[in-house]
């Protein structure tokens, strides 16, 4: 504890009041409460929905595209190292 805030000291705190006892901080504010309060009024709140929709659309296109590649390489009669490589890429992505 700083020396000027010890019990019984009569130092001024800048507002014209003197401190005769230690100051206790009893009110706590959580970070999530502050964020939730500002979230609805934020300008960027609507972008969260657009970002979620965009990510889902990309996810669906990725799954459908890789399924088409897998189906086309599976139906090919002639197998080569390149079709094996493309099939493995489609599986991993």
N, C-alpha and C positions, 0 to 999 in steps of 0.2 A: 504494500500500500504506500503511495507517495506520502512524503512527510507533511505536505500541506493539507492532507485530508484526514489526519489522525484525529482521534476523539479528543475533544476539548480545545482544538485549535480554533482561532477566530479569524481566519483569513477570508478575504472577499473572493467570491467566485465570478466577478465581472458583472453581475446583475444588481449589485447593491445589497445582496443578502449575504449573511455570514453563515458558515457551516459550523455547527457545534457538534455534530455527530457524523459518522460515516454515512455516505449515501448508498442506499441499497437499491439495486435494480431488480424488481420483482416481475416485470412484464416481459414475456418472451414472445417473439414473433417468428413463426416458422417460414422458411423460404417458399414452401409450396403454397402457403396461404397468400403470400404476396403475388406469386405467379398466377394463381387461379383468379385472383381479383382483377389482374390486368389482362388476362387472356381474352375475355369476351370483348373488351373494348379496344383490343389491339388491331392495328391496320392489317397485320399479317395473319390474322386468325383464319381468314377465308382461304389463304394459300395452303394451309394444312390440308384442307379437304381436296383441293385441286392436286396437290402433290400425291395424296393417297390414291386418287383416281388414276393419275398418270402412272404410278408404279404398278397398280393392278392391271392396267391395259398392257404395259410392257411385259408383265409376267405372263399374261394370257398369250400374247403374240409369241413370246419365247417358247412357251410350251407347245403351242400349235405348230410353229415353224420347225422345231426340233422333231416333233412327231412326224411331220411330212418328210423330213430328211431321213429319218430312221425307216419309215415305210418304203421310201423310194430305193434306199440302199439294200433293204431286205429283199425286194422283189427283183433286183438285178441278177441276171444269170452269171455274168462274168464278174468275178471278185478280183480286186487288185489291192495293192498296198494303199493306194490313194482312197479307195472306198472304205477300207478298213480304218484309215486315219480319220476320215470325215464322220464315220459312224461313231468312233470313239469320242470325237469332239461333240457330236450331238448328244451323246449319253452324258457327258460330264457337265455340259452347260444346262 
